[in-house]
């Protein structure tokens, strides 16, 4: 019997190691994946439900509480997300996306609106907030004023319940972004620099040009001021179609699917430097030739595009 046990020990050890290897290979990344959208149509889709996602993002005009229709749409989105067990990153934004046209609110006006927003949406289940969407882009009134963006962060820190997550700064991968980050953190005291620990990254440029230049730059610039900062890709995805006076991505759903893989690759590449989440944008596309921007995972009629299948296949390796 003793001899039999001795002979079996190597086999037992081999099976144990095999079991460990199998478990390790099946382990999921801690990076969490979600999808942002502006319509409850997403929640009604069986294809969306099949993904089993638990995170979404919604952007809301900073003064949206003054317009009943805008408020109602946001309430419906938040309520439906909660009903399906999906948590909402509620991100404040401009009330006019026309380049260089929106009026920059004063800190006092921002505080007054924020008080109403938090009082209304907090009890509805919102516990994650964004100070200002894509603060350095010309569609936002903060694009030339990182100092004001920093003041808005301090206002939000004081307004939301302790323990809620705050995306302190949210920036697009474009020229000058490192300077914007520098001025933002330069406005903050050492105490607030430590508190400003989540930074949102929009890296459409890197993702769709198969590079990592600006993602790396944004992370490095932030970590000069907060070594423990965490990063959420708050808006990103493979472009189906995109047109500006300088840039043209012609309508191509297969290219968008390929570039969607780059989102996951970039997140994984920078995981060790603090990347925690990815919010793909968005669920319902506009349709080719219908708008200047389309990164939807589905056609307007709900038919899934190739990028959806890419996301579904890759999700098994990530958290929800």
C-alpha positions as CSV (number, residue, x, y, z in Angstrom):
1,X,0.0,0.0,0.0
2,X,2.8,2.4,0.9
3,X,4.5,1.6,-2.4
4,X,1.2,2.3,-4.3
5,X,0.9,5.7,-2.6
6,X,4.4,6.6,-3.6
7,X,3.7,5.7,-7.2
8,X,0.6,7.7,-7.2
9,X,2.1,10.9,-5.8
10,X,3.7,12.1,-9.0
11,X,0.5,11.4,-10.9
12,X,-1.5,13.4,-8.3
13,X,1.0,16.2,-8.6
14,X,0.8,16.2,-12.4
15,X,-3.0,16.4,-12.3
16,X,-2.9,19.2,-9.8
17,X,-0.5,21.2,-12.0
18,X,-2.6,20.5,-15.0
19,X,-5.7,21.8,-13.1
20,X,-3.8,24.9,-12.1
21,X,-2.7,25.6,-15.6
22,X,-6.2,25.2,-16.9
23,X,-7.6,27.6,-14.3
24,X,-4.9,30.1,-15.0
25,X,-5.5,30.0,-18.8
26,X,-9.2,30.5,-18.2
27,X,-8.7,33.5,-15.8
28,X,-10.3,36.7,-16.9
29,X,-8.6,40.1,-17.0
30,X,-9.7,42.5,-14.3
31,X,-10.3,45.1,-16.9
32,X,-14.1,45.7,-17.0
33,X,-15.9,46.2,-20.3
34,X,-19.1,48.3,-20.8
35,X,-20.9,50.1,-23.6
36,X,-22.0,53.7,-23.6
37,X,-25.1,55.0,-25.4
38,X,-27.8,57.7,-25.2
39,X,-30.8,55.5,-25.8
40,X,-32.8,52.9,-23.8
41,X,-33.1,51.0,-27.1
42,X,-29.8,49.3,-26.2
43,X,-31.3,47.7,-23.1
44,X,-34.2,46.2,-25.0
45,X,-31.9,44.4,-27.4
46,X,-31.5,40.6,-27.0
47,X,-28.0,41.0,-28.5
48,X,-27.1,43.5,-25.8
49,X,-28.5,41.3,-23.0
50,X,-26.5,38.3,-24.4
51,X,-23.3,40.1,-23.6
52,X,-24.1,40.3,-19.9
53,X,-22.5,43.7,-19.4
54,X,-22.9,45.5,-16.1
55,X,-21.4,49.0,-16.9
56,X,-22.7,51.8,-19.2
57,X,-22.0,55.5,-19.6
58,X,-24.4,58.4,-20.3
59,X,-23.5,62.0,-20.9
60,X,-25.8,64.7,-19.8
61,X,-25.8,68.5,-20.4
62,X,-24.4,70.3,-17.4
63,X,-27.6,72.3,-17.2
64,X,-29.9,69.5,-18.3
65,X,-32.1,69.7,-15.3
66,X,-33.5,72.9,-16.7
67,X,-35.0,71.1,-19.6
68,X,-37.8,68.6,-18.8
69,X,-37.3,66.5,-22.0
70,X,-33.6,66.1,-21.4
71,X,-34.2,65.2,-17.8
72,X,-36.8,62.7,-18.7
73,X,-34.6,60.9,-21.2
74,X,-31.8,60.6,-18.8
75,X,-34.1,59.4,-16.0
76,X,-35.5,56.7,-18.4
77,X,-32.0,55.6,-19.2
78,X,-30.8,55.4,-15.6
79,X,-34.0,53.7,-14.5
80,X,-33.8,51.1,-17.2
81,X,-30.1,50.5,-16.5
82,X,-30.8,49.9,-12.9
83,X,-33.7,47.5,-13.7
84,X,-31.2,45.4,-15.6
85,X,-28.5,45.6,-13.0
86,X,-26.3,47.9,-15.0
87,X,-24.5,50.8,-13.3
88,X,-24.3,54.1,-15.0
89,X,-21.3,56.4,-15.3
90,X,-23.1,59.7,-15.5
91,X,-20.9,62.2,-17.3
92,X,-21.6,65.9,-17.5
93,X,-21.1,67.7,-20.8
94,X,-21.8,70.7,-22.9
95,X,-25.2,71.9,-23.9
96,X,-24.0,72.9,-27.4
97,X,-21.6,70.7,-29.4
98,X,-21.0,73.3,-32.0
99,X,-17.3,73.9,-32.1
100,X,-16.1,76.9,-30.0
101,X,-19.7,78.1,-29.5
102,X,-20.8,76.8,-26.1
103,X,-20.7,79.1,-23.2
104,X,-18.4,78.1,-20.3
105,X,-20.4,78.1,-17.1
106,X,-19.1,79.8,-14.0
107,X,-18.1,77.6,-11.0
108,X,-21.2,78.9,-9.1
109,X,-23.5,78.0,-12.0
110,X,-21.9,74.5,-12.2
111,X,-22.3,74.0,-8.5
112,X,-26.0,75.0,-8.6
113,X,-26.8,72.6,-11.4
114,X,-24.7,69.8,-9.9
115,X,-26.6,70.0,-6.7
116,X,-29.9,69.3,-8.6
117,X,-28.3,66.5,-10.6
118,X,-26.9,64.6,-7.7
119,X,-30.1,65.0,-5.6
120,X,-32.1,63.6,-8.5
121,X,-29.9,60.9,-10.0
122,X,-28.1,59.7,-6.9
123,X,-31.2,58.2,-5.3
124,X,-31.9,56.5,-8.6
125,X,-28.7,54.5,-8.3
126,X,-26.0,56.7,-9.9
127,X,-22.8,56.4,-7.9
128,X,-20.2,57.1,-10.6
129,X,-19.8,60.6,-12.0
130,X,-17.8,62.4,-14.7
131,X,-16.9,66.0,-14.1
132,X,-16.8,67.1,-17.8
133,X,-16.9,65.0,-21.0
134,X,-13.9,65.3,-23.3
135,X,-12.8,68.5,-21.7
136,X,-10.0,69.4,-24.1
137,X,-12.0,69.1,-27.4
138,X,-13.4,72.2,-29.2
139,X,-16.9,70.9,-28.9
140,X,-16.7,71.6,-25.2
141,X,-16.5,75.1,-23.6
142,X,-13.6,73.8,-21.3
143,X,-11.3,73.2,-24.3
144,X,-9.2,76.3,-23.5
145,X,-9.7,76.3,-19.8
146,X,-8.2,73.4,-17.9
147,X,-8.1,75.6,-14.8
148,X,-11.9,75.8,-14.9
149,X,-12.1,72.1,-15.5
150,X,-10.1,71.6,-12.3
151,X,-12.4,73.9,-10.4
152,X,-15.4,71.9,-11.6
153,X,-13.7,68.8,-10.2
154,X,-13.3,70.3,-6.8
155,X,-17.0,71.3,-6.9
156,X,-18.0,67.7,-7.8
157,X,-15.8,66.2,-5.1
158,X,-17.7,68.3,-2.6
159,X,-21.1,67.5,-4.0
160,X,-21.2,63.8,-4.4
161,X,-21.4,61.3,-1.6
162,X,-18.1,60.0,-0.2
163,X,-17.3,56.6,-1.7
164,X,-18.8,57.5,-5.1
165,X,-16.4,57.3,-8.1
166,X,-15.5,60.5,-9.9
167,X,-13.8,60.7,-13.3
168,X,-11.9,63.9,-12.4
169,X,-10.6,64.7,-15.9
170,X,-11.8,63.3,-19.3
171,X,-9.6,64.0,-22.3
172,X,-9.4,63.2,-26.1
173,X,-6.2,61.9,-27.7
174,X,-5.1,64.9,-29.6
175,X,-2.2,67.4,-29.8
176,X,-1.6,69.3,-26.6
177,X,-3.4,66.9,-24.4
178,X,-0.4,66.5,-22.1
179,X,-0.2,70.3,-21.7
180,X,-3.9,70.3,-20.8
181,X,-3.4,67.6,-18.1
182,X,-0.4,69.5,-16.7
183,X,-2.5,72.7,-16.3
184,X,-5.4,70.8,-14.8
185,X,-3.3,69.2,-12.1
186,X,-1.3,72.4,-11.7
187,X,-4.5,74.1,-10.5
188,X,-5.0,71.5,-7.8
189,X,-3.4,71.3,-4.4
190,X,-1.4,68.3,-3.4
191,X,-4.5,67.0,-1.5
192,X,-6.7,67.3,-4.6
193,X,-4.1,65.8,-6.9
194,X,-4.3,62.6,-4.8
195,X,-8.1,62.7,-4.8
196,X,-8.2,63.1,-8.6
197,X,-7.4,59.5,-9.1
198,X,-9.5,58.5,-12.1
199,X,-8.8,60.0,-15.5
200,X,-11.0,59.2,-18.5
201,X,-9.4,58.6,-21.9
202,X,-11.0,58.9,-25.3
203,X,-8.5,57.3,-27.7
204,X,-10.3,57.0,-31.0
205,X,-7.2,58.3,-32.8
206,X,-4.9,55.6,-31.4
207,X,-7.4,52.8,-31.8
208,X,-8.3,53.6,-35.4
209,X,-4.7,54.4,-36.5
210,X,-3.3,51.3,-34.8
211,X,-0.9,53.3,-32.5
212,X,-0.5,53.9,-28.8
213,X,1.1,57.3,-28.9
214,X,-1.5,59.5,-27.2
215,X,-2.8,56.8,-24.8
216,X,0.8,56.5,-23.5
217,X,1.2,60.2,-23.4
218,X,-2.0,60.8,-21.4
219,X,-1.1,58.1,-18.9
220,X,2.5,59.4,-18.5
221,X,1.3,63.0,-18.1
222,X,-1.2,62.1,-15.4
223,X,1.2,59.9,-13.4
224,X,3.6,62.8,-13.0
225,X,1.1,64.3,-10.6
226,X,-0.7,61.2,-9.2
227,X,1.4,58.0,-9.3
228,X,-1.5,55.8,-8.3
229,X,-4.0,57.3,-10.9
230,X,-6.3,54.8,-12.6
231,X,-7.6,55.1,-16.2
232,X,-10.9,54.4,-17.8
233,X,-11.3,54.4,-21.5
234,X,-14.6,56.3,-21.1
235,X,-15.2,56.5,-24.8
236,X,-13.6,54.5,-27.6
237,X,-14.3,52.1,-30.4
238,X,-13.7,51.2,-34.0
239,X,-15.0,53.9,-36.3
240,X,-17.5,52.7,-39.0
241,X,-17.5,56.2,-40.5
242,X,-16.0,59.5,-39.6
243,X,-15.6,62.8,-41.5
244,X,-14.1,66.1,-40.7
245,X,-12.4,68.7,-42.9
246,X,-9.1,67.0,-42.1
247,X,-10.0,63.4,-41.5
248,X,-12.0,60.9,-43.4
249,X,-12.8,57.3,-42.5
250,X,-15.1,55.9,-45.2
251,X,-17.9,53.7,-44.2
252,X,-16.5,50.2,-43.5
253,X,-17.9,47.9,-40.9
254,X,-15.1,45.3,-41.3
255,X,-12.4,47.9,-40.6
256,X,-14.4,49.0,-37.6
257,X,-14.4,45.4,-36.3
258,X,-10.6,45.1,-36.8
259,X,-10.0,48.4,-34.9
260,X,-12.3,47.2,-32.1
261,X,-9.7,44.6,-31.4
262,X,-7.2,47.4,-30.9
263,X,-9.3,48.7,-28.0
264,X,-8.9,45.5,-26.1
265,X,-5.2,45.3,-27.0
266,X,-4.5,48.8,-25.8
267,X,-6.3,48.3,-22.5
268,X,-4.4,45.1,-21.9
269,X,-1.1,46.8,-22.8
270,X,-1.6,49.5,-20.2
271,X,-3.3,47.5,-17.5
272,X,-0.1,47.5,-15.5
273,X,-0.1,51.3,-15.6
274,X,-3.6,51.6,-14.2
275,X,-6.2,50.9,-17.0
276,X,-9.2,49.5,-15.3
277,X,-12.2,49.9,-17.6
278,X,-13.3,50.3,-21.2
279,X,-16.6,51.9,-22.3
280,X,-17.1,51.2,-26.0
281,X,-19.2,53.8,-27.8
282,X,-21.8,53.2,-28.9
283,X,-24.6,50.6,-29.4
284,X,-26.8,51.9,-32.2
285,X,-25.1,53.3,-35.3
286,X,-26.5,56.1,-37.5
287,X,-26.0,54.3,-40.8
288,X,-23.6,55.0,-43.6
289,X,-23.8,58.5,-44.9
290,X,-26.3,59.6,-42.3
291,X,-23.9,61.5,-40.0
292,X,-20.2,62.5,-39.7
293,X,-19.6,60.0,-36.8
294,X,-20.7,56.4,-36.5
295,X,-19.1,53.8,-34.2
296,X,-22.1,51.8,-33.5
297,X,-22.0,48.0,-32.9
298,X,-25.4,47.7,-34.6
299,X,-27.2,49.2,-37.6
300,X,-30.1,51.5,-37.0
301,X,-32.6,48.6,-37.3
302,X,-30.7,46.6,-34.6
303,X,-28.8,44.3,-36.9
304,X,-25.5,43.5,-35.4
305,X,-22.3,44.6,-37.2
306,X,-19.0,42.6,-37.4
307,X,-17.6,44.7,-34.5
308,X,-20.4,43.3,-32.2
309,X,-19.2,39.7,-32.9
310,X,-15.6,40.9,-32.2
311,X,-16.7,42.2,-28.8
312,X,-18.7,39.1,-28.0
313,X,-15.8,36.8,-28.8
314,X,-13.3,38.9,-26.8
315,X,-15.5,39.4,-23.8
316,X,-14.8,35.9,-22.5
317,X,-11.3,37.1,-21.5
318,X,-12.5,40.2,-19.6
319,X,-14.6,41.2,-16.7
320,X,-18.1,42.7,-16.9
